[in-house]
Amino acid sequence: MAERIMIAMDDSENAIRAVSYVATHFRPDNAVTLFSVVADTAGLCDMNSPELTPFFKAQQSSFCQLEDKKRNLIQEACLRAKAMLVEAGWDDSLIQIRTEVKRKSVAHDIVREADLGFNLIVLGKRGVAGIRDFFLGSTSQKVIQLAKETSVLVVN
């Protein structure tokens, strides 16, 4: 029986390692969804409120351009990941790319999506944890803690 595999995607090499692992170690008859969570910046970019600090108002356009660039980088990474899977033998029709706007947190949103019928969540592990991750926990750690119904595979 074919499995439904979700690969958590961003524009990092960690995500590409996760895709490479799936391409190498899983049968190409499994359905794969390349899933990414992006920040909801549309409202902030469209905001034209007098309460915004003058500094933010002055930098708002640059900020929004950076967010658009980040979304484009994630989309490019997903397309590259899809090409890797097709090259490894996956049928194009078995690979989906899904992007959701962040609702709660990246980890919560990944698990919420996985609860819709996925058998496995695959995500890359950060190579070096920063101070923030040390105190707050990495996304992969949080996904492991939150996933009750779905298995999780963290790729080094």
Residue pairs with C-beta under 8 A, 6 or more apart in sequence:
2 27
2 29
2 30
2 31
3 26
3 30
3 31
3 119
3 120
4 30
4 31
4 33
4 117
4 118
4 119
4 120
5 22
5 26
5 30
5 31
5 32
5 33
5 118
5 119
5 120
5 122
6 32
6 33
6 35
6 110
6 113
6 114
6 118
6 120
6 121
6 122
6 150
7 15
7 18
7 19
7 22
7 32
7 33
7 34
7 35
7 81
7 122
7 123
8 15
8 18
8 35
8 36
8 110
8 121
8 122
8 123
8 124
8 139
8 143
9 15
9 19
9 34
9 35
9 36
9 74
9 77
9 78
9 81
10 36
10 74
10 77
11 70
11 73
11 74
11 76
11 77
12 77
12 124
13 124
14 123
14 124
14 125
14 126
14 127
14 155
15 77
15 81
15 123
15 124
16 77
16 80
16 81
16 84
16 124
17 124
17 155
17 156
18 122
18 123
18 124
18 155
19 34
19 81
19 84
19 85
20 84
21 122
21 153
21 155
22 32
22 85
22 122
23 84
23 85
23 87
23 88
23 90
24 88
28 85
28 88
28 89
28 90
28 91
28 94
29 94
30 94
31 94
31 95
31 96
32 85
32 90
32 94
32 95
32 96
33 95
33 96
33 97
33 98
33 118
34 78
34 81
34 82
34 95
34 96
34 97
34 98
35 98
35 99
35 100
35 110
35 113
36 74
36 78
36 98
36 99
36 100
37 99
37 100
37 101
37 102
37 106
37 109
37 110
38 70
38 71
38 74
38 99
38 100
38 101
38 102
39 67
39 70
39 101
39 102
40 101
40 102
41 63
41 64
41 67
44 60
44 63
44 64
45 60
45 63
45 64
45 67
47 60
52 60
56 63
71 99
74 99
75 97
75 99
78 97
78 99
79 97
82 92
82 95
82 97
85 95
86 92
86 95
98 113
100 109
100 113
102 109
103 109
103 112
104 112
105 142
106 139
107 139
107 142
107 143
107 146
108 142
108 146
110 121
110 123
110 139
110 143
111 121
111 143
111 146
111 147
111 150
114 121
114 147
114 149
114 150
115 149
115 150
118 150
119 150
119 151
120 150
120 151
120 152
120 153
121 143
121 147
121 150
121 151
121 152
121 153
122 152
122 153
122 155
123 139
123 140
123 143
123 152
123 153
123 154
123 155
124 140
124 154
124 155
125 138
125 140
125 154
125 155
125 156
126 133
126 138
126 140
129 138
137 145
140 152
140 154
143 152
144 152
144 154
